[in-house]
Amino acid sequence: MLATVGAVLVFELLPAPIQLYSAAVPGLYRRIAATPGDVRVLELPFGIRDGTSSVGNFTARSQFFQTVHGKPLIGGYLSRVSRRRVQDTKRDPMLDALIWLSEGRELDASRWRSLVDAGPAFVERAKLGFVVIDRRRTTRALREFASRAFALQLIESDGDFELYVPRLSPAH
């Protein structure tokens, strides 16, 4: 009995590396990195998060992937985000809609139409070069909205991730 307990303890306390989370970065981020120019990346679902609050549905994994592609993100995570900064973001009708849809809420038909019409201007103003969609975490409504508002064209898939470019992107 004592030998069995000892063997279990040795196995349990063995200082062998154990992978808790994969640090693999989907290959599509290398494609973003290889694209020259001053463009930004939008990850869906979208949001803003800090150490105490969150709007939308942002994951810090996006910033980890940013270490590979090096392009600025729309949205993100900081230790502290002021309420004013969050309110400024929500004042932008397109970003507010992305937050709403990322939280699983719906847009009314007139708001949807007006924002889809405003999509090309947002792409230009935001210097939107790429949209990455995490299929597991993104609702159908958010995918449809982004696809129509930004005239998205699929260029690559890697596991649960899809890489799109807006047809009117400043990068293309």
Buried (B, 14 or more C-beta within 10 A) or exposed (E): EEEEEEEEEEEEEEEEEEEEEEEEBBBBBEBBEEBEEEBBBBBBBBBBBBEEEBBBBBBEBBBEBBEBBEBBBBBBBEEEBEEEEBEEBBEBEBBBBBBBBBBEEEBEEEBBEEBBEBBBEBBEEBBBBBBBBBEEBBBEBBBEBBBBBBBBBEEBBBEEBBBBBBEBBBBE
